[in-house]
Amino acid sequence: MPGAAPVAVPAAPRAANPLDADYRWLLDLCPVLRVRLLTADEPAPDRAQGWYCATELAGDPEVLAQALAGEAARIAPLAAAHGTDPRPHVAASRLLHHYLWSVCLLIAGPWWRSRRVPSIDGADLWLHAPTGDLVLRPGACVTRPGEDELRAELRAAVVAHVEPLVTAFAAPTRRGARALWGMVTDDLAAAIWYLGKRLDACAPAPGTDRESAAVEAAGAVLPGRTDPLLGAAGFRRLRGEDGRIHHTRTRLGCCLYYAVEPARSCVTCPRTGDEERLRRL
């Protein structure tokens, strides 16, 4: 009919990202993971308030300096309480460890739960320099029919995201590429292990041992000779005086926490002997 108004056609509903449910599960399981999720339509966090994406951290020395200053300020009170004054490379190592462990969990979580491997673009994960909190906009993911192929995708997704950051952190951490890739290997192994431990803690069930399953899975993901990820997950077992078996591994490198709190190195630190590990476990 001449002059009739056009009929409005409702917009098609946006399809849900298959990773959304995986990430809700992961954040419920791991409350220590300080990550907020964005929908596809939400704006990026405000750079003026200290939010920087991974691409900026890796490519802009001034942004990296802001993030390192934030980490130094966060560890200063704890260090002062223990009579230490960590040098700048310690803060850099602590920040890198925090970021690597977090991103490894964000990639390994959906892989563990749903056999999906996220591809996290450097422009879709932001770090808050003052607090170390993270914001993630979930993106694409891949699946593969075979477990070996899926494990290869997991390693590749981690390497693709962190490689620019490994390069950027070399100077402030005063470490070479081999040591930094060892840290990536450590944090991927630790992330998978942590998932199993959290599942045992949150949903214990007779006859199940998710920690042991996670240890086995980490060993399959990191069998050694998967460059640039160095070495193997290398888990081993310790038997306590009560006969209980405990899983442990020795990190390929040190995250330098002992430089902040000298009396308490990490339980998987190369500096921590098996007797001390059993005492803590």
VODREN-724806 format. One record per atom (N, C-alpha, C): residue in one letter; x, z, y; atom name. Coordinates in pm, whole numbers, plus 50000, padded with zeros to 5 digits. Layout:
VODREN-724806
 aa    px    pz    py at
  A     X     Z     Y CA
...
END
This chain:
VODREN-724806
 aa    px    pz    py at
  M 50085 50000 49882  N
  M 50000 50000 50000 CA
  M 50089 50000 50124  C
  P 50063 49910 50223  N
  P 50146 49906 50343 CA
  P 50145 50040 50416  C
  G 50264 50082 50456  N
  G 50277 50205 50534 CA
  G 50275 50332 50454  C
  A 50264 50322 50320  N
  A 50262 50444 50239 CA
  A 50399 50510 50237  C
  A 50398 50641 50239  N
  A 50525 50715 50236 CA
  A 50589 50702 50098  C
  P 50721 50693 50091  N
  P 50789 50685 49961 CA
  P 50766 50813 49881  C
  V 50755 50795 49752  N
  V 50735 50909 49663 CA
  V 50870 50974 49633  C
  A 50880 51104 49655  N
  A 51005 51175 49628 CA
  A 51023 51189 49476  C
  V 51141 51156 49432  N
  V 51174 51169 49291 CA
  V 51259 51294 49273  C
  P 51215 51392 49192  N
  P 51295 51514 49174 CA
  P 51433 51481 49119  C
  A 51530 51552 49171  N
  A 51667 51533 49122 CA
  A 51676 51583 48977  C
  A 51750 51510 48900  N
  A 51770 51551 48760 CA
  A 51848 51681 48756  C
  P 51808 51774 48670  N
  P 51884 51900 48661 CA
  P 52028 51875 48618  C
  R 52117 51950 48680  N
  R 52258 51935 48647 CA
  R 52284 51994 48508  C
  A 52353 51917 48426  N
  A 52383 51964 48291 CA
  A 52479 52083 48298  C
  A 52454 52181 48215  N
  A 52540 52299 48212 CA
  A 52677 52262 48153  C
  N 52780 52320 48207  N
  N 52913 52301 48151 CA
  N 52920 52378 48019  C
  P 52963 52313 47910  N
  P 52968 52386 47782 CA
  P 53063 52505 47785  C
  L 53152 52509 47883  N
  L 53245 52622 47892 CA
  L 53180 52746 47954  C
  D 53064 52729 48020  N
  D 53004 52843 48090 CA
  D 52979 52961 47996  C
  A 52921 52933 47881  N
  A 52892 53042 47786 CA
  A 53020 53102 47732  C
  D 53121 53019 47709  N
  D 53249 53070 47661 CA
  D 53310 53167 47762  C
  Y 53302 53132 47889  N
  Y 53364 53217 47990 CA
  Y 53284 53345 48014  C
  R 53153 53337 48004  N
  R 53075 53461 48015 CA
  R 53111 53555 47901  C
  W 53125 53501 47782  N
  W 53167 53581 47666 CA
  W 53305 53640 47689  C
  L 53397 53559 47739  N
  L 53534 53604 47758 CA
  L 53542 53715 47861  C
  L 53473 53700 47972  N
  L 53480 53802 48078 CA
  L 53411 53931 48037  C
  D 53307 53922 47955  N
  D 53246 54044 47901 CA
  D 53342 54113 47805  C
  L 53412 54034 47725  N
  L 53503 54090 47625 CA
  L 53627 54149 47689  C
  C 53674 54090 47797  N
  C 53803 54126 47857 CA
  C 53784 54163 48004  C
  P 53729 54281 48033  N
  P 53704 54317 48173 CA
  P 53832 54329 48256  C
  V 53947 54344 48191  N
  V 54071 54350 48266 CA
  V 54108 54215 48325  C
  L 54044 54108 48277  N
  L 54068 53973 48329 CA
  L 53992 53959 48460  C
  R 54065 53961 48571  N
  R 54002 53965 48703 CA
  R 53975 53822 48753  C
  V 53868 53764 48704  N
  V 53834 53625 48735 CA
  V 53687 53616 48774  C
  R 53660 53545 48882  N
  R 53523 53510 48919 CA
  R 53504 53362 48894  C
  L 53387 53325 48841  N
  L 53358 53186 48809 CA
  L 53277 53121 48921  C
  L 53309 52996 48949  N
  L 53233 52916 49044 CA
  L 53152 52810 48970  C
  T 53034 52781 49019  N
  T 52961 52666 48969 CA
  T 53019 52540 49032  C
  A 52976 52426 48982  N
  A 53028 52300 49033 CA
  A 52995 52281 49181  C
  D 52885 52342 49229  N
  D 52839 52321 49367 CA
  D 52891 52425 49466  C
  E 52947 52534 49418  N
  E 52992 52639 49510 CA
  E 53119 52597 49582  C
  P 53132 52639 49707  N
  P 53255 52603 49781 CA
  P 53375 52680 49728  C
  A 53491 52623 49752  N
  A 53616 52689 49715 CA
  A 53633 52817 49796  C
  P 53703 52915 49742  N
  P 53729 53036 49820 CA
  P 53812 53003 49943  C
  D 53802 53092 50041  N
  D 53856 53065 50175 CA
  D 54007 53085 50181  C
  R 54078 52981 50211  N
  R 54224 52989 50227 CA
  R 54261 53087 50338  C
  A 54179 53093 50442  N
  A 54209 53183 50554 CA
  A 54206 53329 50511  C
  Q 54140 53360 50400  N
  Q 54136 53496 50349 CA
  Q 54239 53520 50239  C
  G 54330 53427 50222  N
  G 54440 53448 50127 CA
  G 54419 53389 49990  C
  W 54323 53298 49975  N
  W 54300 53233 49847 CA
  W 54376 53101 49842  C
  Y 54459 53084 49738  N
  Y 54538 52963 49724 CA
  Y 54525 52909 49582  C
  C 54504 52779 49570  N
  C 54492 52721 49437 CA
  C 54632 52704 49376  C
  A 54634 52680 49245  N
  A 54761 52669 49174 CA
  A 54844 52554 49227  C
  T 54780 52445 49267  N
  T 54853 52332 49323 CA
  T 54927 52372 49450  C
  E 54863 52454 49533  N
  E 54928 52501 49656 CA
  E 55040 52598 49624  C
  L 55018 52687 49528  N
  L 55124 52781 49489 CA
  L 55249 52708 49443  C
  A 55228 52600 49367  N
  A 55341 52527 49312 CA
  A 55407 52436 49414  C
  G 55330 52389 49514  N
  G 55382 52285 49602 CA
  G 55415 52326 49744  C
  D 55375 52447 49785  N
  D 55395 52489 49923 CA
  D 55473 52620 49925  C
  P 55600 52617 49964  N
  P 55682 52740 49963 CA
  P 55623 52852 50048  C
  E 55554 52820 50157  N
  E 55496 52924 50240 CA
  E 55381 52994 50168  C
  V 55302 52918 50095  N
  V 55194 52978 50016 CA
  V 55251 53068 49908  C
  L 55353 53020 49839  N
  L 55416 53102 49735 CA
  L 55472 53230 49794  C
  A 55531 53220 49912  N
  A 55585 53340 49977 CA
  A 55475 53441 50007  C
  Q 55357 53393 50049  N
  Q 55245 53483 50074 CA
  Q 55202 53554 49945  C
  A 55196 53479 49836  N
  A 55155 53538 49709 CA
  A 55258 53640 49661  C
  L 55384 53611 49678  N
  L 55490 53705 49637 CA
  L 55487 53831 49723  C
  A 55458 53815 49852  N
  A 55448 53933 49938 CA
  A 55332 54021 49895  C
  G 55222 53959 49853  N
  G 55108 54037 49805 CA
  G 55144 54117 49681  C
  E 55216 54054 49587  N
  E 55255 54126 49465 CA
  E 55351 54240 49498  C
  A 55447 54216 49587  N
  A 55542 54321 49625 CA
  A 55468 54441 49685  C
  A 55366 54414 49766  N
  A 55289 54523 49826 CA
  A 55209 54599 49720  C
  R 55161 54528 49618  N
  R 55080 54595 49515 CA
  R 55165 54687 49427  C
  I 55287 54645 49396  N
  I 55368 54728 49307 CA
  I 55446 54836 49381  C
  A 55451 54828 49514  N
  A 55531 54923 49591 CA
  A 55489 55068 49570  C
  P 55358 55103 49573  N
  P 55321 55244 49554 CA
  P 55359 55297 49416  C
  L 55338 55218 49311  N
  L 55375 55262 49177 CA
  L 55526 55279 49166  C
  A 55599 55184 49223  N
  A 55745 55194 49220 CA
  A 55793 55319 49293  C
  A 55736 55344 49409  N
  A 55775 55462 49487 CA
  A 55747 55591 49410  C
  A 55636 55594 49337  N
  A 55602 55713 49259 CA
  A 55704 55738 49148  C
  H 55774 55633 49106  N
  H 55874 55647 49000 CA
  H 56017 55635 49053  C
  G 56031 55642 49183  N
  G 56164 55645 49244 CA
  G 56239 55514 49236  C
  T 56167 55403 49229  N
  T 56234 55273 49224 CA
  T 56199 55192 49347  C
  D 56280 55092 49372  N
  D 56259 55000 49483 CA
  D 56290 54860 49432  C
  P 56193 54800 49363  N
  P 56221 54672 49297 CA
  P 56264 54563 49394  C
  R 56361 54486 49353  N
  R 56406 54373 49433 CA
  R 56305 54258 49426  C
  P 56314 54162 49517  N
  P 56213 54055 49523 CA
  P 56193 53979 49393  C
  H 56299 53960 49314  N
  H 56282 53882 49192 CA
  H 56196 53956 49089  C
  V 56188 54089 49101  N
  V 56101 54166 49011 CA
  V 55954 54139 49045  C
  A 55921 54140 49173  N
  A 55784 54108 49214 CA
  A 55747 53967 49171  C
  A 55840 53874 49182  N
  A 55814 53736 49140 CA
  A 55787 53728 48991  C
  S 55864 53801 48913  N
  S 55844 53801 48768 CA
  S 55711 53864 48732  C
  R 55676 53973 48799  N
  R 55548 54039 48770 CA
  R 55430 53949 48804  C
  L 55438 53879 48918  N
  L 55328 53791 48957 CA
  L 55315 53675 48859  C
  L 55427 53616 48820  N
  L 55422 53505 48726 CA
  L 55364 53550 48592  C
  H 55406 53665 48544  N
  H 55352 53718 48418 CA
  H 55201 53737 48428  C
  H 55155 53796 48536  N
  H 55010 53817 48557 CA
  H 54936 53684 48554  C
  Y 54988 53584 48623  N
  Y 54921 53455 48629 CA
  Y 54922 53387 48493  C
  L 55037 53385 48427  N
  L 55048 53317 48298 CA
  L 54956 53380 48194  C
  W 54958 53513 48186  N
  W 54872 53580 48088 CA
  W 54725 53549 48114  C
  S 54686 53549 48241  N
  S 54547 53521 48277 CA
  S 54507 53379 48239  C
  V 54590 53282 48275  N
  V 54554 53143 48247 CA
  V 54559 53114 48097  C
  C 54649 53179 48025  N
  C 54651 53162 47880 CA
  C 54523 53216 47817  C
  L 54472 53327 47867  N
  L 54343 53378 47819 CA
  L 54230 53283 47852  C
  L 54233 53225 47971  N
  L 54126 53135 48014 CA
  L 54124 53007 47931  C
  I 54238 52969 47877  N
  I 54243 52851 47792 CA
  I 54221 52888 47646  C
  A 54279 52999 47602  N
  A 54268 53038 47461 CA
  A 54131 53095 47425  C
  G 54061 53155 47523  N
  G 53931 53216 47493 CA
  G 53831 53115 47437  C
  P 53803 53006 47508  N
  P 53710 52907 47453 CA
  P 53760 52842 47324  C
  W 53892 52825 47313  N
  W 53948 52772 47189 CA
  W 53914 52864 47072  C
  W 53927 52993 47093  N
  W 53900 53090 46986 CA
  W 53751 53093 46953  C
  R 53667 53097 47056  N
  R 53524 53117 47033 CA
  R 53453 52992 46984  C
  S 53483 52877 47046  N
  S 53401 52758 47023 CA
  S 53480 52634 46987  C
  R 53611 52649 46964  N
  R 53696 52535 46930 CA
  R 53695 52431 47039  C
  R 53686 52478 47164  N
  R 53697 52390 47280 CA
  R 53820 52431 47359  C
  V 53897 52333 47404  N
  V 54016 52362 47482 CA
  V 53992 52317 47626  C
  P 53987 52411 47721  N
  P 53967 52373 47861 CA
  P 54090 52303 47919  C
  S 54062 52212 48008  N
  S 54166 52152 48090 CA
  S 54149 52208 48231  C
  I 54238 52298 48272  N
  I 54223 52364 48402 CA
  I 54310 52292 48504  C
  D 54246 52222 48593  N
  D 54317 52151 48699 CA
  D 54376 52252 48797  C
  G 54492 52219 48851  N
  G 54557 52309 48946 CA
  G 54476 52331 49072  C
  A 54383 52241 49102  N
  A 54299 52256 49221 CA
  A 54175 52340 49193  C
  D 54154 52382 49067  N
  D 54032 52454 49031 CA
  D 54056 52599 48990  C
  L 54176 52650 49011  N
  L 54204 52791 48984 CA
  L 54279 52847 49104  C
  W 54221 52951 49164  N
  W 54274 53008 49286 CA
  W 54322 53152 49262  C
  L 54431 53187 49328  N
  L 54484 53324 49328 CA
  L 54463 53384 49465  C
  H 54420 53511 49467  N
  H 54405 53583 49594 CA
  H 54535 53659 49620  C
  A 54610 53617 49721  N
  A 54741 53676 49746 CA
  A 54736 53827 49768  C
  P 54638 53881 49841  N
  P 54639 54027 49864 CA
  P 54610 54110 49739  C
  T 54531 54058 49643  N
  T 54487 54140 49530 CA
  T 54533 54090 49394  C
  G 54569 53963 49383  N
  G 54602 53904 49253 CA
  G 54480 53861 49173  C
  D 54359 53874 49230  N
  D 54239 53829 49162 CA
  D 54238 53676 49155  C
  L 54155 53623 49065  N
  L 54148 53479 49044 CA
  L 54004 53430 49055  C
  V 53990 53304 49092  N
  V 53862 53234 49091 CA
  V 53883 53103 49017  C
  L 53790 53073 48927  N
  L 53800 52952 48844 CA
  L 53672 52870 48857  C
  R 53691 52739 48875  N
  R 53580 52646 48863 CA
  R 53597 52573 48729  C
  P 53517 52607 48628  N
  P 53534 52541 48498 CA
  P 53517 52391 48508  C
  G 53603 52320 48435  N
  G 53599 52175 48439 CA
  G 53578 52116 48302  C
  A 53665 52023 48266  N
  A 53651 51950 48140 CA
  A 53710 52030 48025  C
  C 53673 51987 47905  N
  C 53731 52046 47785 CA
  C 53739 51939 47678  C
  V 53819 51964 47576  N
  V 53832 51869 47466 CA
  V 53808 51942 47334  C
  T 53764 51866 47237  N
  T 53753 51916 47100 CA
  T 53824 51817 47009  C
  R 53865 51864 46895  N
  R 53931 51778 46796 CA
  R 53883 51820 46658  C
  P 53876 51726 46564  N
  P 53823 51761 46432 CA
  P 53918 51846 46348  C
  G 54048 51831 46368  N
  G 54144 51903 46285 CA
  G 54202 52023 46357  C
  E 54232 52129 46283  N
  E 54288 52250 46343 CA
  E 54426 52227 46401  C
  D 54509 52148 46333  N
  D 54642 52119 46387 CA
  D 54632 52044 46519  C
  E 54539 51948 46526  N
  E 54519 51873 46650 CA
  E 54469 51965 46762  C
  L 54381 52055 46726  N
  L 54327 52146 46826 CA
  L 54433 52242 46877  C
  R 54518 52289 46787  N
  R 54629 52376 46832 CA
  R 54724 52301 46924  C
  A 54748 52173 46893  N
  A 54833 52093 46980 CA
  A 54770 52077 47118  C
  E 54639 52059 47122  N
  E 54569 52049 47251 CA
  E 54579 52179 47329  C
  L 54571 52292 47259  N
  L 54584 52422 47325 CA
  L 54721 52434 47391  C
  R 54825 52403 47317  N
  R 54960 52410 47375 CA
  R 54973 52315 47493  C
  A 54921 52192 47476  N
  A 54933 52093 47582 CA
  A 54859 52134 47708  C
  A 54742 52196 47693  N
  A 54664 52239 47809 CA
  A 54738 52348 47886  C
  V 54799 52441 47814  N
  V 54877 52547 47881 CA
  V 54996 52486 47953  C
  V 55070 52400 47884  N
  V 55190 52340 47944 CA
  V 55153 52259 48068  C
  A 55047 52178 48060  N
  A 55009 52093 48173 CA
  A 54976 52175 48296  C
  H 54908 52289 48277  N
  H 54870 52370 48394 CA
  H 54989 52445 48452  C
  V 55072 52502 48368  N
  V 55175 52594 48421 CA
  V 55306 52525 48455  C
  E 55328 52403 48411  N
  E 55459 52341 48432 CA
  E 55501 52337 48579  C
  P 55412 52298 48673  N
  P 55454 52300 48814 CA
  P 55487 52441 48863  C
  L 55417 52542 48812  N
  L 55444 52679 48853 CA
  L 55576 52730 48797  C
  V 55608 52691 48675  N
  V 55736 52729 48616 CA
  V 55849 52678 48705  C
  T 55837 52555 48752  N
  T 55939 52498 48841 CA
  T 55945 52575 48972  C
  A 55827 52605 49030  N
  A 55823 52672 49160 CA
  A 55877 52814 49154  C
  F 55857 52884 49042  N
  F 55900 53024 49031 CA
  F 56045 53040 48988  C
  A 56113 52932 48958  N
  A 56251 52945 48909 CA
  A 56339 53017 49010  C
  A 56335 52974 49136  N
  A 56421 53036 49237 CA
  A 56382 53181 49266  C
  P 56255 53212 49296  N
  P 56222 53352 49327 CA
  P 56240 53449 49210  C
  T 56225 53402 49086  N
  T 56246 53491 48972 CA
  T 56392 53498 48931  C
  R 56473 53409 48983  N
  R 56616 53399 48949 CA
  R 56634 53376 48799  C
  R 56550 53290 48744  N
  R 56557 53259 48601 CA
  R 56559 53108 48581  C
  G 56622 53067 48472  N
  G 56625 52927 48438 CA
  G 56501 52884 48363  C
  A 56491 52755 48338  N
  A 56373 52699 48273 CA
  A 56353 52758 48135  C
  R 56459 52778 48059  N
  R 56444 52829 47924 CA
  R 56381 52968 47924  C
  A 56429 53054 48013  N
  A 56374 53190 48020 CA
  A 56227 53188 48063  C
  L 56193 53100 48156  N
  L 56055 53096 48204 CA
  L 55960 53038 48100  C
  W 56005 52938 48025  N
  W 55920 52886 47918 CA
  W 55908 52989 47805  C
  G 56009 53071 47789  N
  G 55995 53182 47695 CA
  G 55886 53278 47739  C
  M 55874 53301 47870  N
  M 55768 53387 47921 CA
  M 55631 53325 47896  C
  V 55619 53193 47912  N
  V 55492 53126 47883 CA
  V 55456 53145 47735  C
  T 55554 53125 47648  N
  T 55531 53145 47504 CA
  T 55484 53286 47476  C
  D 55551 53384 47535  N
  D 55513 53525 47517 CA
  D 55369 53549 47559  C
  D 55330 53494 47674  N
  D 55198 53525 47727 CA
  D 55088 53452 47651  C
  L 55117 53334 47595  N
  L 55017 53269 47511 CA
  L 54998 53347 47381  C
  A 55108 53390 47319  N
  A 55097 53473 47198 CA
  A 55022 53602 47228  C
  A 55054 53665 47340  N
  A 54989 53791 47377 CA
  A 54841 53772 47404  C
  A 54803 53661 47465  N
  A 54663 53636 47497 CA
  A 54580 53624 47370  C
  I 54628 53547 47273  N
  I 54554 53530 47147 CA
  I 54545 53663 47073  C
  W 54654 53737 47070  N
  W 54656 53869 47005 CA
  W 54555 53963 47071  C
  Y 54552 53960 47203  N
  Y 54462 54048 47279 CA
  Y 54316 54018 47245  C
  L 54281 53892 47227  N
  L 54144 53858 47191 CA
  L 54103 53926 47061  C
  G 54191 53921 46961  N
  G 54160 53986 46834 CA
  G 54145 54136 46848  C
  K 54233 54198 46925  N
  K 54225 54342 46943 CA
  K 54097 54382 47017  C
  R 54058 54304 47117  N
  R 53937 54336 47190 CA
  R 53813 54320 47102  C
  L 53811 54219 47018  N
  L 53697 54201 46929 CA
  L 53686 54317 46831  C
  D 53798 54364 46778  N
  D 53794 54481 46689 CA
  D 53745 54604 46763  C
  A 53787 54618 46889  N
  A 53749 54737 46966 CA
  A 53603 54734 47009  C
  C 53552 54615 47043  N
  C 53418 54606 47101 CA
  C 53309 54589 46995  C
  A 53343 54527 46884  N
  A 53241 54502 46781 CA
  A 53300 54525 46643  C
  P 53341 54650 46615  N
  P 53399 54677 46483 CA
  P 53296 54654 46373  C
  A 53344 54596 46264  N
  A 53256 54568 46150 CA
  A 53334 54592 46022  C
  P 53272 54658 45925  N
  P 53342 54684 45798 CA
  P 53390 54554 45735  C
  G 53513 54558 45687  N
  G 53567 54443 45617 CA
  G 53620 54333 45706  C
  T 53619 54355 45838  N
  T 53673 54254 45929 CA
  T 53796 54309 45999  C
  D 53889 54222 46026  N
  D 54013 54258 46094 CA
  D 54049 54142 46184  C
  R 53985 54140 46302  N
  R 54007 54028 46394 CA
  R 54147 54030 46453  C
  E 54208 54150 46464  N
  E 54345 54152 46514 CA
  E 54438 54075 46421  C
  S 54428 54100 46290  N
  S 54512 54028 46195 CA
  S 54483 53878 46199  C
  A 54356 53842 46215  N
  A 54321 53700 46226 CA
  A 54383 53638 46350  C
  A 54384 53713 46460  N
  A 54444 53662 46583 CA
  A 54595 53649 46570  C
  V 54658 53745 46504  N
  V 54802 53737 46481 CA
  V 54835 53612 46400  C
  E 54756 53587 46296  N
  E 54778 53468 46215 CA
  E 54755 53341 46297  C
  A 54651 53342 46381  N
  A 54622 53225 46464 CA
  A 54733 53199 46564  C
  A 54786 53307 46625  N
  A 54896 53290 46720 CA
  A 55019 53233 46651  C
  G 55045 53278 46530  N
  G 55158 53225 46455 CA
  G 55142 53077 46424  C
  A 55018 53033 46400  N
  A 54994 52891 46374 CA
  A 55005 52807 46501  C
  V 54963 52862 46614  N
  V 54975 52792 46742 CA
  V 55122 52782 46783  C
  L 55198 52888 46758  N
  L 55338 52896 46802 CA
  L 55429 52918 46682  C
  P 55449 52814 46601  N
  P 55533 52829 46483 CA
  P 55682 52814 46513  C
  G 55715 52778 46637  N
  G 55852 52745 46673 CA
  G 55869 52594 46682  C
  R 55966 52554 46764  N
  R 55997 52411 46780 CA
  R 55878 52333 46836  C
  T 55809 52393 46932  N
  T 55702 52324 47002 CA
  T 55740 52315 47149  C
  D 55849 52246 47177  N
  D 55899 52237 47315 CA
  D 55790 52184 47409  C
  P 55787 52237 47533  N
  P 55884 52330 47593 CA
  P 55859 52477 47561  C
  L 55751 52507 47486  N
  L 55727 52646 47446 CA
  L 55833 52685 47343  C
  L 55905 52790 47373  N
  L 56024 52823 47297 CA
  L 55994 52924 47187  C
  G 56057 52907 47075  N
  G 56049 53008 46971 CA
  G 55912 53015 46907  C
  A 55898 53110 46817  N
  A 55773 53132 46745 CA
  A 55705 53258 46797  C
  A 55576 53272 46762  N
  A 55507 53396 46799 CA
  A 55579 53516 46739  C
  G 55629 53502 46618  N
  G 55719 53601 46560 CA
  G 55660 53739 46540  C
  F 55536 53747 46496  N
  F 55477 53879 46469 CA
  F 55537 53939 46342  C
  R 55545 54070 46340  N
  R 55589 54144 46221 CA
  R 55506 54271 46213  C
  R 55524 54343 46104  N
  R 55441 54462 46082 CA
  R 55529 54586 46072  C
  L 55479 54694 46129  N
  L 55545 54823 46120 CA
  L 55453 54921 46047  C
  R 55510 55002 45962  N
  R 55432 55102 45890 CA
  R 55458 55240 45950  C
  G 55352 55307 45991  N
  G 55366 55441 46047 CA
  G 55377 55547 45939  C
  E 55406 55669 45980  N
  E 55419 55778 45884 CA
  E 55290 55805 45810  C
  D 55177 55770 45869  N
  D 55047 55790 45803 CA
  D 55012 55674 45710  C
  G 55102 55579 45697  N
  G 55079 55465 45610 CA
  G 55009 55348 45675  C
  R 54961 55366 45798  N
  R 54891 55258 45866 CA
  R 54989 55148 45905  C
  I 54940 55024 45899  N
  I 55020 54908 45937 CA
  I 54983 54866 46079  C
  H 55085 54840 46158  N
  H 55065 54797 46296 CA
  H 55134 54663 46317  C
  H 55066 54572 46387  N
  H 55127 54445 46424 CA
  H 55212 54463 46549  C
  T 55323 54394 46555  N
  T 55404 54393 46676 CA
  T 55483 54264 46681  C
  R 55543 54241 46793  N
  R 55635 54130 46811 CA
  R 55729 54170 46923  C
  T 55842 54102 46932  N
  T 55936 54127 47040 CA
  T 55935 54006 47132  C
  R 55908 54033 47258  N
  R 55902 53923 47355 CA
  R 56034 53846 47358  C
  L 56023 53717 47384  N
  L 56143 53634 47398 CA
  L 56218 53669 47526  C
  G 56147 53719 47624  N
  G 56209 53758 47750 CA
  G 56142 53882 47806  C
  C 56201 53939 47908  N
  C 56149 54063 47966 CA
  C 56070 54031 48092  C
  C 55954 54096 48107  N
  C 55871 54076 48226 CA
  C 55913 54168 48340  C
  L 56013 54252 48318  N
  L 56075 54340 48419 CA
  L 55986 54456 48463  C
  Y 55886 54491 48382  N
  Y 55805 54607 48421 CA
  Y 55890 54733 48428  C
  Y 55992 54743 48343  N
  Y 56076 54863 48343 CA
  Y 56145 54884 48477  C
  A 56162 54776 48555  N
  A 56224 54790 48687 CA
  A 56132 54858 48787  C
  V 56002 54865 48753  N
  V 55905 54935 48836 CA
  V 55887 55078 48787  C
  E 55868 55092 48655  N
  E 55850 55223 48593 CA
  E 55952 55237 48480  C
  P 56072 55286 48510  N
  P 56183 55281 48414 CA
  P 56155 55352 48281  C
  A 56075 55457 48282  N
  A 56052 55534 48160 CA
  A 55952 55469 48066  C
  R 55891 55357 48107  N
  R 55784 55299 48026 CA
  R 55795 55147 48023  C
  S 55888 55097 47945  N
  S 55894 54953 47924 CA
  S 55777 54911 47835  C
  C 55747 54782 47834  N
  C 55635 54732 47755 CA
  C 55659 54758 47607  C
  V 55551 54773 47531  N
  V 55565 54805 47388 CA
  V 55626 54689 47311  C
  T 55619 54566 47362  N
  T 55681 54451 47296 CA
  T 55812 54409 47364  C
  C 55861 54491 47455  N
  C 55984 54458 47529 CA
  C 56105 54459 47435  C
  P 56201 54369 47457  N
  P 56325 54375 47378 CA
  P 56398 54509 47391  C
  R 56367 54585 47497  N
  R 56432 54714 47518 CA
  R 56366 54826 47438  C
  T 56248 54802 47379  N
  T 56172 54907 47310 CA
  T 56196 54898 47160  C
  G 56255 55001 47104  N
  G 56283 55004 46961 CA
  G 56159 55032 46879  C
  D 56169 55010 46748  N
  D 56054 55026 46660 CA
  D 56006 55171 46654  C
  E 56095 55266 46661  N
  E 56054 55407 46657 CA
  E 55964 55440 46775  C
  E 56002 55392 46893  N
  E 55923 55414 47014 CA
  E 55791 55338 47004  C
  R 55793 55219 46948  N
  R 55669 55143 46932 CA
  R 55569 55219 46846  C
  L 55617 55271 46733  N
  L 55529 55346 46644 CA
  L 55476 55472 46711  C
  R 55559 55535 46790  N
  R 55514 55656 46861 CA
  R 55397 55623 46951  C
  R 55405 55512 47022  N
  R 55297 55474 47115 CA
  R 55174 55423 47040  C
  L 55197 55351 46930  N
  L 55084 55295 46857 CA
  L 55006 55402 46780  C
END
